[in-house]
Amino acid sequence: MIRNEKLQEGAWFTMAQTAKKIGKTGRNKLYKLLREKGIIMRDNEPYQCYCDAGYFKMQFTPKYNKRGLFITAFPSVLVSEAGVEFIEALLKEMELDKV
Protein backbone atom coordinates (compact mmCIF):
# COMPACT_ATOMS: atom_id res chain seq x y z
CA MET A 1 0.00 0.00 0.00
CA ILE A 2 1.16 3.55 -0.58
CA ARG A 3 2.46 4.53 2.84
CA ASN A 4 2.54 8.30 2.42
CA GLU A 5 -1.18 8.35 1.67
CA LYS A 6 -3.37 8.51 4.77
CA LEU A 7 -6.55 6.49 4.67
CA GLN A 8 -9.70 8.31 5.65
CA GLU A 9 -11.60 7.02 8.66
CA GLY A 10 -14.51 4.91 7.48
CA ALA A 11 -13.46 5.10 3.83
CA TRP A 12 -14.55 2.39 1.39
CA PHE A 13 -12.69 1.59 -1.82
CA THR A 14 -13.64 -0.18 -5.02
CA MET A 15 -11.71 -3.30 -5.92
CA ALA A 16 -9.83 -1.34 -8.62
CA GLN A 17 -8.81 1.33 -6.08
CA THR A 18 -7.77 -1.40 -3.64
CA ALA A 19 -5.59 -3.07 -6.27
CA LYS A 20 -3.92 0.27 -7.04
CA LYS A 21 -3.30 0.96 -3.34
CA ILE A 22 -1.72 -2.45 -2.82
CA GLY A 23 0.21 -2.12 -6.06
CA LYS A 24 1.12 -5.80 -6.49
CA THR A 25 -1.76 -6.93 -8.66
CA GLY A 26 -4.62 -5.71 -10.82
CA ARG A 27 -8.34 -5.77 -10.14
CA ASN A 28 -9.11 -8.95 -12.08
CA LYS A 29 -6.22 -10.91 -10.58
CA LEU A 30 -7.27 -9.69 -7.13
CA TYR A 31 -10.79 -11.02 -7.72
CA LYS A 32 -9.31 -14.34 -8.89
CA LEU A 33 -7.08 -14.60 -5.82
CA LEU A 34 -9.98 -13.89 -3.45
CA ARG A 35 -12.12 -16.51 -5.22
CA GLU A 36 -9.33 -19.10 -4.96
CA LYS A 37 -8.90 -18.37 -1.25
CA GLY A 38 -12.65 -18.79 -0.65
CA ILE A 39 -13.20 -15.19 0.42
CA ILE A 40 -15.59 -14.24 -2.38
CA MET A 41 -18.08 -16.35 -4.30
CA ARG A 42 -18.05 -17.20 -7.99
CA ASP A 43 -20.13 -14.08 -8.74
CA ASN A 44 -17.58 -11.89 -6.85
CA GLU A 45 -19.88 -11.42 -3.85
CA PRO A 46 -17.99 -11.71 -0.55
CA TYR A 47 -19.07 -14.36 1.93
CA GLN A 48 -21.13 -12.96 4.78
CA CYS A 49 -18.52 -13.71 7.47
CA TYR A 50 -16.06 -11.34 5.74
CA CYS A 51 -18.76 -8.67 5.48
CA ASP A 52 -19.57 -9.11 9.17
CA ALA A 53 -15.87 -8.76 9.98
CA GLY A 54 -15.99 -5.34 8.28
CA TYR A 55 -13.68 -6.18 5.38
CA PHE A 56 -16.21 -5.87 2.55
CA LYS A 57 -19.67 -4.57 1.78
CA MET A 58 -21.92 -4.70 -1.25
CA GLN A 59 -23.21 -1.59 -2.98
CA PHE A 60 -25.86 -1.58 -5.66
CA THR A 61 -25.61 1.09 -8.34
CA PRO A 62 -28.89 1.79 -10.15
CA LYS A 63 -29.05 1.83 -13.95
CA TYR A 64 -31.63 4.04 -15.66
CA ASN A 65 -32.78 4.22 -19.27
CA LYS A 66 -32.83 7.42 -21.37
CA ARG A 67 -36.23 8.41 -20.00
CA GLY A 68 -35.01 8.11 -16.42
CA LEU A 69 -36.82 4.89 -15.62
CA PHE A 70 -35.07 2.37 -13.40
CA ILE A 71 -33.83 -0.70 -15.28
CA THR A 72 -31.71 -2.68 -12.83
CA ALA A 73 -29.08 -2.37 -10.11
CA PHE A 74 -25.50 -3.49 -10.59
CA PRO A 75 -23.72 -4.96 -7.56
CA SER A 76 -20.20 -3.86 -6.69
CA VAL A 77 -17.87 -4.84 -3.88
CA LEU A 78 -16.40 -2.17 -1.62
CA VAL A 79 -13.35 -2.80 0.56
CA SER A 80 -12.76 -1.13 3.95
CA GLU A 81 -9.42 -0.02 5.35
CA ALA A 82 -9.36 -3.22 7.41
CA GLY A 83 -10.11 -5.16 4.23
CA VAL A 84 -7.16 -3.56 2.45
CA GLU A 85 -4.90 -4.61 5.33
CA PHE A 86 -6.45 -8.10 5.30
CA ILE A 87 -5.72 -8.47 1.57
CA GLU A 88 -2.17 -7.16 2.02
CA ALA A 89 -1.57 -9.75 4.76
CA LEU A 90 -2.99 -12.44 2.47
CA LEU A 91 -0.59 -11.45 -0.32
CA LYS A 92 2.37 -11.42 2.07
CA GLU A 93 1.40 -14.89 3.32
CA MET A 94 1.28 -16.14 -0.28
CA GLU A 95 4.73 -14.67 -0.96
CA LEU A 96 6.14 -16.49 2.09
CA ASP A 97 4.56 -19.76 0.94
CA LYS A 98 6.37 -19.44 -2.40
CA VAL A 99 9.79 -19.20 -0.72
The first five atom37 places (N, CA, C, CB, O) and aatype in JSON, in Angstrom:
{
  "aatype": [12, 9, 1, 2, 6, 11, 10, 5, 6, 7, 0, 17, 13, 16, 12, 0, 5, 16, 0, 11, 11, 9, 7, 11, 16, 7, 1, 2, 11, 10, 18, 11, 10, 10, 1, 6, 11, 7, 9, 9, 12, 1, 3, 2, 6, 14, 18, 5, 4, 18, 4, 3, 0, 7, 18, 13, 11, 12, 5, 13, 16, 14, 11, 18, 2, 11, 1, 7, 10, 13, 9, 16, 0, 13, 14, 15, 19, 10, 19, 15, 6, 0, 7, 19, 6, 13, 9, 6, 0, 10, 10, 11, 6, 12, 6, 10, 3, 11, 19],
  "atom_mask": [
    [1, 1, 1, 1, 1],
    [1, 1, 1, 1, 1],
    [1, 1, 1, 1, 1],
    [1, 1, 1, 1, 1],
    [1, 1, 1, 1, 1],
    [1, 1, 1, 1, 1],
    [1, 1, 1, 1, 1],
    [1, 1, 1, 1, 1],
    [1, 1, 1, 1, 1],
    [1, 1, 1, 0, 1],
    [1, 1, 1, 1, 1],
    [1, 1, 1, 1, 1],
    [1, 1, 1, 1, 1],
    [1, 1, 1, 1, 1],
    [1, 1, 1, 1, 1],
    [1, 1, 1, 1, 1],
    [1, 1, 1, 1, 1],
    [1, 1, 1, 1, 1],
    [1, 1, 1, 1, 1],
    [1, 1, 1, 1, 1],
    [1, 1, 1, 1, 1],
    [1, 1, 1, 1, 1],
    [1, 1, 1, 0, 1],
    [1, 1, 1, 1, 1],
    [1, 1, 1, 1, 1],
    [1, 1, 1, 0, 1],
    [1, 1, 1, 1, 1],
    [1, 1, 1, 1, 1],
    [1, 1, 1, 1, 1],
    [1, 1, 1, 1, 1],
    [1, 1, 1, 1, 1],
    [1, 1, 1, 1, 1],
    [1, 1, 1, 1, 1],
    [1, 1, 1, 1, 1],
    [1, 1, 1, 1, 1],
    [1, 1, 1, 1, 1],
    [1, 1, 1, 1, 1],
    [1, 1, 1, 0, 1],
    [1, 1, 1, 1, 1],
    [1, 1, 1, 1, 1],
    [1, 1, 1, 1, 1],
    [1, 1, 1, 1, 1],
    [1, 1, 1, 1, 1],
    [1, 1, 1, 1, 1],
    [1, 1, 1, 1, 1],
    [1, 1, 1, 1, 1],
    [1, 1, 1, 1, 1],
    [1, 1, 1, 1, 1],
    [1, 1, 1, 1, 1],
    [1, 1, 1, 1, 1],
    [1, 1, 1, 1, 1],
    [1, 1, 1, 1, 1],
    [1, 1, 1, 1, 1],
    [1, 1, 1, 0, 1],
    [1, 1, 1, 1, 1],
    [1, 1, 1, 1, 1],
    [1, 1, 1, 1, 1],
    [1, 1, 1, 1, 1],
    [1, 1, 1, 1, 1],
    [1, 1, 1, 1, 1],
    [1, 1, 1, 1, 1],
    [1, 1, 1, 1, 1],
    [1, 1, 1, 1, 1],
    [1, 1, 1, 1, 1],
    [1, 1, 1, 1, 1],
    [1, 1, 1, 1, 1],
    [1, 1, 1, 1, 1],
    [1, 1, 1, 0, 1],
    [1, 1, 1, 1, 1],
    [1, 1, 1, 1, 1],
    [1, 1, 1, 1, 1],
    [1, 1, 1, 1, 1],
    [1, 1, 1, 1, 1],
    [1, 1, 1, 1, 1],
    [1, 1, 1, 1, 1],
    [1, 1, 1, 1, 1],
    [1, 1, 1, 1, 1],
    [1, 1, 1, 1, 1],
    [1, 1, 1, 1, 1],
    [1, 1, 1, 1, 1],
    [1, 1, 1, 1, 1],
    [1, 1, 1, 1, 1],
    [1, 1, 1, 0, 1],
    [1, 1, 1, 1, 1],
    [1, 1, 1, 1, 1],
    [1, 1, 1, 1, 1],
    [1, 1, 1, 1, 1],
    [1, 1, 1, 1, 1],
    [1, 1, 1, 1, 1],
    [1, 1, 1, 1, 1],
    [1, 1, 1, 1, 1],
    [1, 1, 1, 1, 1],
    [1, 1, 1, 1, 1],
    [1, 1, 1, 1, 1],
    [1, 1, 1, 1, 1],
    [1, 1, 1, 1, 1],
    [1, 1, 1, 1, 1],
    [1, 1, 1, 1, 1],
    [1, 1, 1, 1, 1]
  ],
  "atom_positions": [
    [[0.84, -1.18, 0.0], [0.0, 0.0, 0.0], [0.89, 1.24, 0.0], [-0.96, 0.0, 1.21], [2.01, 1.19, 0.5]],
    [[0.41, 2.31, -0.54], [1.16, 3.55, -0.58], [1.17, 4.12, 0.84], [0.54, 4.57, -1.59], [0.13, 4.51, 1.37]],
    [[2.35, 4.16, 1.43], [2.46, 4.53, 2.84], [2.29, 6.02, 3.12], [3.79, 4.09, 3.36], [1.84, 6.39, 4.2]],
    [[2.64, 6.88, 2.16], [2.54, 8.3, 2.42], [1.13, 8.83, 2.18], [3.52, 9.05, 1.55], [0.89, 10.04, 2.28]],
    [[0.2, 7.95, 1.88], [-1.18, 8.35, 1.67], [-2.0, 7.9, 2.88], [-1.75, 7.72, 0.34], [-2.11, 6.71, 3.16]],
    [[-2.57, 8.85, 3.59], [-3.37, 8.51, 4.77], [-4.75, 8.05, 4.33], [-3.47, 9.72, 5.73], [-5.37, 8.65, 3.46]],
    [[-5.21, 6.98, 4.95], [-6.55, 6.49, 4.67], [-7.55, 7.25, 5.52], [-6.65, 4.97, 4.92], [-7.3, 7.52, 6.69]],
    [[-8.67, 7.6, 4.93], [-9.7, 8.31, 5.65], [-10.44, 7.34, 6.57], [-10.68, 8.99, 4.68], [-10.64, 6.17, 6.23]],
    [[-10.84, 7.84, 7.71], [-11.6, 7.02, 8.66], [-12.94, 6.66, 8.03], [-11.81, 7.77, 10.01], [-13.68, 7.53, 7.57]],
    [[-13.23, 5.38, 8.02], [-14.51, 4.91, 7.48], [-14.59, 4.93, 5.97], [0.0, 0.0, 0.0], [-15.68, 4.81, 5.41]],
    [[-13.46, 5.06, 5.29], [-13.46, 5.1, 3.83], [-13.67, 3.7, 3.25], [-12.13, 5.71, 3.3], [-13.22, 2.71, 3.83]],
    [[-14.34, 3.64, 2.13], [-14.55, 2.39, 1.39], [-13.99, 2.58, -0.01], [-16.07, 2.0, 1.35], [-14.14, 3.64, -0.61]],
    [[-13.36, 1.53, -0.53], [-12.69, 1.59, -1.82], [-13.24, 0.53, -2.74], [-11.18, 1.42, -1.66], [-13.63, -0.55, -2.3]],
    [[-13.26, 0.84, -4.04], [-13.64, -0.18, -5.02], [-12.49, -1.18, -5.12], [-13.96, 0.47, -6.41], [-11.4, -0.95, -4.6]],
    [[-12.75, -2.28, -5.77], [-11.71, -3.3, -5.92], [-10.57, -2.76, -6.78], [-12.29, -4.59, -6.53], [-9.41, -3.11, -6.55]],
    [[-10.87, -1.93, -7.78], [-9.83, -1.34, -8.62], [-8.96, -0.39, -7.79], [-10.46, -0.58, -9.81], [-7.73, -0.41, -7.93]],
    [[-9.57, 0.43, -6.94], [-8.81, 1.33, -6.08], [-7.95, 0.54, -5.1], [-9.75, 2.27, -5.32], [-6.81, 0.91, -4.82]],
    [[-8.51, -0.56, -4.57], [-7.77, -1.4, -3.64], [-6.54, -1.99, -4.32], [-8.67, -2.53, -3.09], [-5.45, -1.99, -3.75]],
    [[-6.71, -2.5, -5.54], [-5.59, -3.07, -6.27], [-4.5, -2.03, -6.51], [-6.06, -3.66, -7.61], [-3.31, -2.34, -6.42]],
    [[-4.9, -0.8, -6.82], [-3.92, 0.27, -7.04], [-3.2, 0.62, -5.75], [-4.6, 1.51, -7.62], [-1.99, 0.88, -5.76]],
    [[-3.93, 0.64, -4.63], [-3.3, 0.96, -3.34], [-2.29, -0.1, -2.95], [-4.37, 1.1, -2.25], [-1.21, 0.22, -2.45]],
    [[-2.63, -1.36, -3.17], [-1.72, -2.45, -2.82], [-0.55, -2.46, -3.78], [-2.46, -3.81, -2.84], [0.6, -2.63, -3.37]],
    [[-0.84, -2.28, -5.07], [0.21, -2.12, -6.06], [0.88, -3.4, -6.54], [0.0, 0.0, 0.0], [1.8, -3.32, -7.36]],
    [[0.47, -4.56, -6.08], [1.12, -5.8, -6.49], [0.33, -6.59, -7.52], [1.35, -6.67, -5.28], [0.83, -7.55, -8.1]],
    [[-0.9, -6.19, -7.75], [-1.76, -6.93, -8.66], [-2.83, -6.01, -9.21], [-2.39, -8.14, -7.95], [-3.03, -4.9, -8.71]],
    [[-3.52, -6.47, -10.24], [-4.62, -5.71, -10.82], [-5.95, -6.16, -10.25], [0.0, 0.0, 0.0], [-6.02, -7.1, -9.45]],
    [[-7.0, -5.48, -10.65], [-8.34, -5.77, -10.14], [-8.78, -7.2, -10.45], [-9.34, -4.78, -10.71], [-9.26, -7.9, -9.56]],
    [[-8.64, -7.62, -11.69], [-9.11, -8.95, -12.08], [-8.34, -10.06, -11.38], [-9.0, -9.12, -13.59], [-8.93, -11.05, -10.93]],
    [[-7.02, -9.9, -11.28], [-6.22, -10.91, -10.58], [-6.54, -10.92, -9.08], [-4.72, -10.65, -10.79], [-6.48, -11.96, -8.44]],
    [[-6.89, -9.76, -8.54], [-7.27, -9.69, -7.13], [-8.58, -10.44, -6.91], [-7.41, -8.22, -6.68], [-8.72, -11.17, -5.93]],
    [[-9.54, -10.26, -7.8], [-10.79, -11.02, -7.72], [-10.5, -12.52, -7.8], [-11.77, -10.6, -8.85], [-11.05, -13.31, -7.03]],
    [[-9.65, -12.92, -8.72], [-9.31, -14.34, -8.89], [-8.67, -14.9, -7.63], [-8.37, -14.53, -10.1], [-9.02, -16.0, -7.2]],
    [[-7.74, -14.16, -7.04], [-7.08, -14.6, -5.82], [-8.09, -14.78, -4.68], [-6.0, -13.58, -5.41], [-8.05, -15.78, -3.96]],
    [[-8.99, -13.81, -4.52], [-9.98, -13.89, -3.45], [-10.96, -15.04, -3.67], [-10.75, -12.58, -3.33], [-11.42, -15.66, -2.71]],
    [[-11.27, -15.34, -4.93], [-12.12, -16.51, -5.22], [-11.39, -17.8, -4.86], [-12.55, -16.54, -6.7], [-11.97, -18.7, -4.26]],
    [[-10.11, -17.89, -5.25], [-9.33, -19.1, -4.96], [-9.16, -19.34, -3.46], [-7.95, -19.0, -5.63], [-9.12, -20.48, -3.01]],
    [[-9.07, -18.26, -2.7], [-8.9, -18.37, -1.25], [-10.23, -18.57, -0.52], [-8.21, -17.14, -0.71], [-10.25, -18.73, 0.7]],
    [[-11.34, -18.56, -1.26], [-12.65, -18.79, -0.65], [-13.18, -17.6, 0.13], [0.0, 0.0, 0.0], [-13.96, -17.76, 1.07]],
    [[-12.77, -16.4, -0.26], [-13.2, -15.19, 0.42], [-14.41, -14.58, -0.29], [-12.06, -14.17, 0.5], [-15.3, -14.03, 0.35]],
    [[-14.43, -14.69, -1.62], [-15.59, -14.24, -2.38], [-16.13, -15.41, -3.19], [-15.22, -13.04, -3.3], [-15.42, -16.36, -3.5]],
    [[-17.41, -15.3, -3.54], [-18.08, -16.35, -4.3], [-17.77, -16.23, -5.78], [-19.6, -16.3, -4.07], [-17.08, -15.31, -6.21]],
    [[-18.28, -17.16, -6.55], [-18.05, -17.2, -7.99], [-18.53, -15.92, -8.69], [-18.75, -18.41, -8.6], [-17.95, -15.51, -9.69]],
    [[-19.59, -15.31, -8.15], [-20.13, -14.08, -8.74], [-19.51, -12.82, -8.13], [-21.64, -14.04, -8.57], [-20.06, -11.72, -8.26]],
    [[-18.36, -12.98, -7.46], [-17.58, -11.89, -6.85], [-18.25, -11.26, -5.63], [-17.31, -10.83, -7.87], [-17.86, -10.17, -5.2]],
    [[-19.25, -11.91, -5.08], [-19.88, -11.42, -3.85], [-19.13, -12.02, -2.66], [-21.41, -11.8, -3.81], [-18.93, -13.23, -2.6]],
    [[-18.72, -11.18, -1.7], [-17.99, -11.71, -0.55], [-18.9, -12.55, 0.35], [-17.36, -10.56, 0.25], [-20.09, -12.27, 0.47]],
    [[-18.32, -13.56, 0.97], [-19.07, -14.36, 1.93], [-19.43, -13.48, 3.12], [-18.26, -15.6, 2.38], [-18.71, -12.56, 3.48]],
    [[-20.57, -13.8, 3.73], [-21.13, -12.96, 4.78], [-20.19, -12.79, 5.98], [-22.43, -13.55, 5.25], [-20.16, -11.72, 6.59]],
    [[-19.42, -13.82, 6.31], [-18.52, -13.71, 7.47], [-17.47, -12.62, 7.27], [-17.84, -15.06, 7.73], [-17.05, -11.99, 8.24]],
    [[-17.04, -12.39, 6.02], [-16.06, -11.34, 5.74], [-16.73, -9.96, 5.73], [-15.36, -11.61, 4.39], [-16.09, -8.95, 6.03]],
    [[-18.0, -9.92, 5.38], [-18.76, -8.67, 5.48], [-18.99, -8.32, 6.95], [-20.12, -8.77, 4.72], [-18.85, -7.16, 7.35]],
    [[-19.35, -9.33, 7.74], [-19.57, -9.11, 9.17], [-18.3, -8.68, 9.88], [-20.12, -10.38, 9.82], [-18.35, -7.94, 10.86]],
    [[-17.16, -9.14, 9.39], [-15.87, -8.76, 9.98], [-15.49, -7.32, 9.61], [-14.77, -9.73, 9.52], [-14.54, -6.77, 10.17]],
    [[-16.23, -6.72, 8.67], [-15.99, -5.34, 8.28], [-14.99, -5.17, 7.17], [0.0, 0.0, 0.0], [-14.52, -4.05, 6.92]],
    [[-14.64, -6.26, 6.47], [-13.68, -6.18, 5.38], [-14.31, -5.7, 4.08], [-13.02, -7.52, 5.17], [-13.71, -4.94, 3.32]],
    [[-15.53, -6.15, 3.82], [-16.21, -5.87, 2.55], [-17.65, -5.46, 2.8], [-16.16, -7.09, 1.63], [-18.22, -5.74, 3.86]],
    [[-18.23, -4.78, 1.81], [-19.67, -4.57, 1.78], [-20.1, -4.47, 0.33], [-20.08, -3.28, 2.58], [-19.3, -4.14, -0.55]],
    [[-21.36, -4.76, 0.09], [-21.92, -4.7, -1.25], [-22.65, -3.37, -1.43], [-22.88, -5.9, -1.51], [-23.31, -2.88, -0.52]],
    [[-22.5, -2.82, -2.62], [-23.21, -1.59, -2.98], [-23.9, -1.85, -4.3], [-22.24, -0.35, -3.06], [-23.33, -2.46, -5.21]],
    [[-25.12, -1.39, -4.42], [-25.86, -1.58, -5.66], [-26.04, -0.23, -6.34], [-27.24, -2.27, -5.41], [-26.62, 0.69, -5.77]],
    [[-25.53, -0.13, -7.57], [-25.61, 1.09, -8.34], [-26.77, 0.97, -9.32], [-24.28, 1.36, -9.09], [-26.8, 0.05, -10.14]],
    [[-27.73, 1.89, -9.25], [-28.89, 1.79, -10.15], [-28.54, 2.17, -11.59], [-30.01, 2.68, -9.66], [-27.68, 3.02, -11.83]],
    [[-29.2, 1.54, -12.51], [-29.05, 1.83, -13.95], [-30.4, 2.31, -14.46], [-28.55, 0.56, -14.76], [-31.42, 1.66, -14.24]],
    [[-30.4, 3.45, -15.14], [-31.63, 4.04, -15.66], [-31.58, 4.11, -17.18], [-31.86, 5.44, -15.06], [-30.49, 4.19, -17.76]],
    [[-32.74, 4.07, -17.82], [-32.78, 4.22, -19.27], [-32.79, 5.71, -19.63], [-34.02, 3.5, -19.87], [-32.72, 6.56, -18.74]],
    [[-32.89, 6.03, -20.9], [-32.83, 7.42, -21.37], [-33.96, 8.28, -20.83], [-32.84, 7.46, -22.87], [-33.82, 9.49, -20.69]],
    [[-35.08, 7.66, -20.52], [-36.23, 8.41, -20.0], [-36.2, 8.53, -18.48], [-37.53, 7.75, -20.43], [-37.11, 9.09, -17.87]],
    [[-35.14, 7.99, -17.87], [-35.01, 8.11, -16.42], [-35.71, 7.02, -15.63], [0.0, 0.0, 0.0], [-35.83, 7.12, -14.41]],
    [[-36.17, 5.99, -16.32], [-36.82, 4.89, -15.62], [-35.8, 3.86, -15.17], [-37.88, 4.23, -16.53], [-34.86, 3.54, -15.91]],
    [[-35.98, 3.36, -13.98], [-35.07, 2.37, -13.4], [-35.11, 1.08, -14.21], [-35.44, 2.09, -11.93], [-36.18, 0.58, -14.54]],
    [[-33.92, 0.55, -14.55], [-33.83, -0.7, -15.28], [-33.4, -1.82, -14.34], [-32.84, -0.58, -16.46], [-34.1, -2.82, -14.19]],
    [[-32.25, -1.65, -13.72], [-31.71, -2.68, -12.83], [-30.67, -2.04, -11.92], [-31.09, -3.85, -13.64], [-30.34, -0.86, -12.05]],
    [[-30.15, -2.83, -11.0], [-29.08, -2.37, -10.11], [-27.89, -3.31, -10.26], [-29.56, -2.3, -8.62], [-28.04, -4.53, -10.22]],
    [[-26.71, -2.71, -10.43], [-25.5, -3.49, -10.59], [-24.78, -3.59, -9.25], [-24.58, -2.86, -11.67], [-24.52, -2.57, -8.61]],
    [[-24.44, -4.81, -8.82], [-23.72, -4.96, -7.56], [-22.23, -4.64, -7.73], [-23.89, -6.37, -7.0], [-21.65, -4.93, -8.77]],
    [[-21.64, -4.06, -6.7], [-20.2, -3.86, -6.69], [-19.7, -4.07, -5.27], [-19.81, -2.44, -7.21], [-20.41, -3.79, -4.3]],
    [[-18.48, -4.55, -5.17], [-17.87, -4.84, -3.88], [-17.04, -3.64, -3.45], [-16.99, -6.14, -3.94], [-16.26, -3.1, -4.23]],
    [[-17.22, -3.23, -2.2], [-16.4, -2.17, -1.62], [-15.54, -2.78, -0.52], [-17.28, -1.02, -1.07], [-15.97, -3.68, 0.2]],
    [[-14.32, -2.28, -0.39], [-13.35, -2.8, 0.56], [-13.05, -1.71, 1.59], [-12.03, -3.26, -0.16], [-12.81, -0.56, 1.23]],
    [[-13.07, -2.08, 2.88], [-12.76, -1.13, 3.95], [-11.26, -1.04, 4.15], [-13.46, -1.54, 5.27], [-10.49, -1.79, 3.54]],
    [[-10.84, -0.13, 5.01], [-9.42, -0.02, 5.35], [-8.92, -1.33, 5.94], [-9.19, 1.14, 6.33], [-7.82, -1.79, 5.62]],
    [[-9.73, -1.93, 6.82], [-9.36, -3.22, 7.41], [-9.27, -4.29, 6.33], [-10.38, -3.63, 8.5], [-8.43, -5.18, 6.41]],
    [[-10.15, -4.21, 5.34], [-10.11, -5.16, 4.23], [-8.86, -5.03, 3.39], [0.0, 0.0, 0.0], [-8.3, -6.03, 2.94]],
    [[-8.41, -3.79, 3.19], [-7.16, -3.56, 2.45], [-6.0, -4.21, 3.21], [-6.9, -2.04, 2.24], [-5.17, -4.89, 2.61]],
    [[-5.96, -4.0, 4.52], [-4.9, -4.61, 5.33], [-5.0, -6.13, 5.32], [-4.97, -4.09, 6.78], [-3.98, -6.82, 5.28]],
    [[-6.22, -6.66, 5.35], [-6.45, -8.1, 5.3], [-5.92, -8.68, 3.98], [-7.96, -8.41, 5.45], [-5.27, -9.72, 3.98]],
    [[-6.19, -8.01, 2.87], [-5.72, -8.47, 1.57], [-4.2, -8.38, 1.47], [-6.38, -7.66, 0.43], [-3.56, -9.27, 0.93]],
    [[-3.63, -7.29, 2.01], [-2.17, -7.16, 2.02], [-1.53, -8.31, 2.79], [-1.75, -5.82, 2.62], [-0.53, -8.88, 2.34]],
    [[-2.09, -8.65, 3.95], [-1.57, -9.75, 4.76], [-1.69, -11.07, 3.99], [-2.32, -9.85, 6.1], [-0.8, -11.91, 4.07]],
    [[-2.78, -11.24, 3.27], [-2.99, -12.44, 2.47], [-1.93, -12.56, 1.38], [-4.4, -12.43, 1.84], [-1.39, -13.64, 1.14]],
    [[-1.62, -11.45, 0.73], [-0.59, -11.45, -0.32], [0.79, -11.73, 0.26], [-0.59, -10.1, -1.06], [1.58, -12.45, -0.34]],
    [[1.09, -11.16, 1.43], [2.37, -11.42, 2.07], [2.5, -12.89, 2.45], [2.53, -10.54, 3.32], [3.56, -13.49, 2.29]],
    [[1.41, -13.47, 2.95], [1.4, -14.89, 3.32], [1.66, -15.75, 2.09], [0.04, -15.28, 3.96], [2.39, -16.74, 2.16]],
    [[1.06, -15.37, 0.95], [1.28, -16.14, -0.28], [2.73, -16.02, -0.74], [0.34, -15.66, -1.39], [3.29, -17.0, -1.24]],
    [[3.33, -14.84, -0.58], [4.73, -14.67, -0.96], [5.64, -15.54, -0.09], [5.14, -13.18, -0.83], [6.62, -16.11, -0.59]],
    [[5.33, -15.65, 1.19], [6.14, -16.49, 2.09], [5.99, -17.96, 1.76], [5.74, -16.24, 3.55], [6.93, -18.74, 1.91]],
    [[4.77, -18.36, 1.31], [4.56, -19.76, 0.94], [5.35, -20.13, -0.3], [3.07, -20.04, 0.71], [5.72, -21.29, -0.47]],
    [[5.62, -19.17, -1.17], [6.37, -19.44, -2.4], [7.85, -19.69, -2.12], [6.21, -18.28, -3.39], [8.53, -20.38, -2.88]],
    [[8.36, -19.11, -1.02], [9.79, -19.2, -0.72], [10.15, -20.56, -0.19], [10.2, -18.13, 0.27], [11.32, -20.81, 0.12]]
  ]
}
